[in-house]
């Protein structure tokens, strides 16, 4: 039977008996790790193995490892990074794509060494002057073409490390002065501006196998529902932007959303999301989400199979981390520093 249309977090650094039992019964598509799940390399590898043992297959294990503000693996065990936008602003334009490819080759290799095979990057959101700080410093650039170029380098670097990328936040979170972890952003830009600026980088990266929606309202497309729960916006993602990868919601427990977890999850799946992402590891919420998440079927099952094929086709390349960090520093015109 196909796995269910959900990705779960968990509570701590080891899988509890209750979590193992729940995951075995609910059979989620995959799992996502956070800082609360990370202690040491051997511990993470055991945890990843235990999660897969619980569902009896090599389920995808995700993480948000952008570097900088969003980093679940931190120094001194793993490599530390600066937020993308300030880092890239110091580099010559011609060096930026190579620096990002190298950066994410290192990140991908560090993840793959732990058994983690999916990273929630690249971000293809276009930075604006009033973009909320939680998003802005993580963006790559202020123009759609440059964002697309650098996001492609991120995806390529992750693949070199042995990890699949997740394109986020479709169809664009850059024009938002609010943090969707707390509030529901509304982007009032006209459709023409959204098409030529916000949506354009995602169209350029529409071939990637996995994507994540934005909890953002675009009144020019749908005045009543955020992208995650809007059939109109999700049709735009599929038919307009051309993204046919496996599409997960952003975290269904974020403050931008309202209503109960079964209702949130059902609305997102009904709108066209393939997977529900639930991150906080709270068992009571996961049980509620499970009630709305059936096994993958039809187009979602086809996309899942394409993701599994893409994972099988990964051909990781070895990376010498100190040498690579020195190369990145040289591109930036600085001396290499210890992470």
VEXSEPA-448337 format. One record per residue (C-alpha): x, y, z; residue in one letter. Coordinates in steps of 0.25 Angstrom, whole numbers, plus 5000, padded with zeros to 4 digits. Example, Ala and Ser with C-alpha at 12.3 -4.5 7.8 and 13.67 -1.06 7.14 Angstrom:
504949825031a;505549965029s;
***
This chain:
500050005000x;500550144997x;500950235009x;500050335015x;500050485010x;500750535022x;502150575028x;502250575043x;503250625053x;503550565066x;503850615080x;505250575084x;506650515081x;506050375081x;504850305076x;503850275088x;503050145088x;501750235086x;502350305074x;502850175068x;501450115070x;500750235064x;501750245052x;501550095049x;500050105049x;499950235042x;501050205031x;501450355028x;502150385015x;503350435022x;503950505035x;504550645037x;505650675048x;505850795056x;506950845066x;506150775077x;506450645070x;507950665068x;509050635078x;510250565072x;510450495058x;510350355063x;509050385071x;508450455058x;508850325050x;508150235060x;506950325060x;506850325045x;506950175045x;505850155055x;504950245048x;505050165035x;504950035043x;503650085049x;502950095035x;503749975029x;504350045018x;505350155014x;504450275016x;504950405013x;505550485024x;505550635023x;506250755030x;506250905029x;507750925027x;507951065020x;509051105028x;509051235036x;507651275043x;507051135039x;508051025043x;507750905051x;509150845050x;510150945056x;511650965060x;512550915065x;512050775060x;511550825046x;511950945037x;511351085041x;510851185031x;510451325030x;509051365025x;508951355009x;508651505006x;509751575014x;510751465010x;510451474995x;510451624996x;511951624998x;512251534987x;512551584972x;511251544964x;512051444955x;512551364968x;511151354974x;510651234967x;511851154969x;511951194984x;510551144986x;510751014979x;511950984988x;511251035000x;510150934998x;511050824993x;511650825007x;510250835014x;509750725005x;510950635009x;510750665023x;509250625023x;509550495014x;510550455024x;509450445035x;508450375026x;507650505023x;507250505009x;506350635007x;506650775010x;505650885010x;506450975001x;506551054991x;505751174995x;505251244982x;504651364989x;505051494983x;505451594994x;504751724995x;505051855003x;503951815013x;504151665013x;504051615028x;505351595034x;505051455037x;505051435021x;505851545015x;507251505020x;507051365015x;506651405001x;507751404990x;507451534983x;506551644979x;506251614964x;505551484959x;506651444949x;507751454960x;506851374970x;506651264959x;508051254956x;508551244970x;507351154974x;507851054963x;509251054968x;508651014982x;507850904976x;509050854968x;509950864981x;509050784989x;508950674978x;510450664978x;510450644993x;509350534991x;508150604995x;506850644989x;506450794989x;505050844993x;504650974985x;504051074994x;503151154997x;502351134984x;501851234978x;502651334986x;502751385000x;503751504997x;502651614997x;502251595011x;502451685023x;501851585032x;502451455038x;501451335034x;501951265046x;501151365054x;500151435045x;499551415031x;500251505021x;499351575009x;500151614997x;499351714990x;500151724977x;499451724964x;499451594956x;500451644945x;501451684956x;501251544963x;501451474949x;502751544945x;503451564958x;502951464969x;502551344961x;503651354951x;504751284959x;503851164962x;503551154948x;505051144944x;505151034955x;503850954952x;504650834948x;505050804963x;504450684969x;503850744982x;503250874986x;502650944998x;501451044998x;501451185004x;500351215015x;500151345008x;498851405002x;498951464988x;497651544986x;497951564971x;497751404970x;496851374982x;496451474992x;495951375002x;496951265004x;498451255006x;499251184995x;499351055003x;497751045003x;497451104990x;497051024978x;497151144970x;498651174974x;499051024974x;498451014960x;499351134956x;500551064962x;500250934954x;499650994941x;500351134941x;501651124947x;501750974942x;502150914955x;501850764955x;502650714966x;502150654979x;501650774987x;501550785002x;500950895010x;501750985019x;501550945033x;500150925036x;500250965050x;500751105047x;500051225053x;499651275039x;498551175039x;497251155047x;496351045049x;496550905055x;497650815049x;496750715042x;496050835035x;497350905031x;497950775026x;496650735018x;496650875012x;498050875007x;497950735001x;496650764995x;497250894989x;498350814982x;499450794992x;500050644991x;500650645006x;500350715019x;501550755027x;501350755042x;502550795049x;502450805064x;502350665068x;501150675077x;500450545078x;499050595080x;499250685067x;499850575059x;498650485062x;497750595057x;498450615045x;498550465042x;497050465041x;497050545029x;498250485021x;497950365013x;498950285005x;499550344993x;498750314980x;498650364965x;499550484962x;500050494976x;500550344975x;501150374962x;501950494967x;502350414979x;502950304970x;503650414962x;504250464975x;504750324979x;505350304965x;506050434966x;506650394980x;507150264974x;507750334963x;508550424972x;510050414969x;510750474981x;512150534979x;513150534990x;513550674996x;514750715004x;514150815013x;515350895018x;515750915003x;514350954999x;514251055010x;515551115006x;515051124992x;513751194996x;514651295004x;515451314992x;514251344984x;513851444995x;515251504995x;515351475010x;516251375018x;515651245021x;515051245035x;514751125045x;513251085045x;
***
